[in-house]
Amino acid sequence: MFTSPKSINRHIHKVKKINVLHTRQKPLVFCVSKYGARLWTGGTSHARVVDLRSDTVTKPGPAMRQAMAEAEVGDDVMGEDPTVNDLQQTAADLFGMEAAIFVPSGTMSNLIAVMVHCRERGDEMIVGDLSHLHIYEQGGSAQLAGVHSTTVTTLPDGTFDLKQLEAKIRHGYPDPHYPRSRLICVENTHNIQGGRVLPLPFLQEVRALADQYGVSLHMDGARVMNAAVAQEVPPSTILQHTHTVSVCLSKGLGCPVGTVLAGPRDFISKALRCRKALGGGMRQAGILAAAGRFSLENMIGRLVEDHRNAKTFALALLDCKPPLFAVDVSAVETNILRFALQDSTMTPQEFCTRMSEVGEDEEAALGQGVQVLMYPHFGNSVRAVWHLGISSEDTRLAIQKMRFVASRYFTGIRH
């Protein structure tokens, strides 16, 4: 189902993005691609929107907003925001790390980690060829940090071949012809591979390799809480095998902003300097940190609901009549679902467009109009992501809409 980085880059130029604009009247949903734009106003007044584009679309609920409104604040650049300090200590304890730092985004957090681990321009890091850090972060490690990347093949479960990984570690330093291997990066859960959870024995073996050759191991753990819930272990059990980790608070945990970077105390003191250089120093950031602290205390346990809903939808895809979809249910481990269309006459773009529109006779068939927002993705696939804004009832409606689209589409083909 999934393809090489080159085919990914080619597909990015064709992918159709579905967006939502909010007006004073009602949401305006539109779809943009190289083929043009289509705009509709939510179908009918009874349309229900089920937004499965990403777990980044979550909104803080009343309790989180109250925590933000009541947050005690200070100047965080001076180290004087008590709520930020409390969040950082809470995160460090939860992750089993010595210290942590609050930063605006996951992309900045990963870049800071690279800058600290790779101390000299021209150092090299080893990353998966389908990793978020390699594909989606604008090459910031090279662009801003002067760090060279070399890649290993990302396997379907998000892991690497350990022999290939070992072969990528350079041994010629200080030979002036080559960069110096400084860092190995892993991603857990793995986004492009559909939310796959890295096995603990794999992480243990990668750490052993890193220690053997004197390089560091950083985890892009944007969704590591999903991994911990799926494996039924505390996050520290996973992170004991890494030197540092970046954990997003603004995905499944539901915060409006923020990521925590954690690691040894000396690492975090250097990360503080890098954060300032990148413009990530915030002042009265406790208003945002309060949301992060709330999420770590209250939002981790509910991630199992997202996993369950994603699996429910995956099973419904397999049961669909006619059989339009292909999905490996055993690979649906967390909240991200990738599935393929088996009938080449319907493209992922067309399927996503049909799912996001209210079709003729839909209200009569389903009882209401339903707009399900998804992204067409690599190859012949579609991505859907569950989060705290999607209930089991939303999932049921999305299944009904999927069956409606499939039945109407094949009826049209037969006629």
Secondary structure, 3 states (H helix, E strand, C coil): CCCCHHHHHHHHCCCCEEEEEECCCCEEEEEEECCEEEEECCCCCCCEEEECCCHHHCCCCHHHHHHHHCCCCCCHHHCCCHHHHHHHHHHHHHHCCCEEEEECCHHHHHHHHHHHHCCCCCEEEEEECCCHHHHCCCCHHHHCCCCEEEEECCCCCCCCCHHHHHHHCCCCCCCCCCCEEEEEEEECCECCCCCECCCHHHHHHHHHHHHHHCCEEEEECCCHHHHHHHHCCCHHHHHCCCCEEEEECCCCCCCCCCEEEEECHHHHHHHHHHHHHCCCCCCCCHHHHHHHHHHHHHCCCCHHHHHHHHHHHHHHHHHCCCCCEECCHHHCCCCEEEEEECCCCCCHHHHHHHHHCCCCCHHHHHCCCEEEECEECCCCEEEEECCCCCCHHHHHHHHHHHHHHHHHHHHHHHC
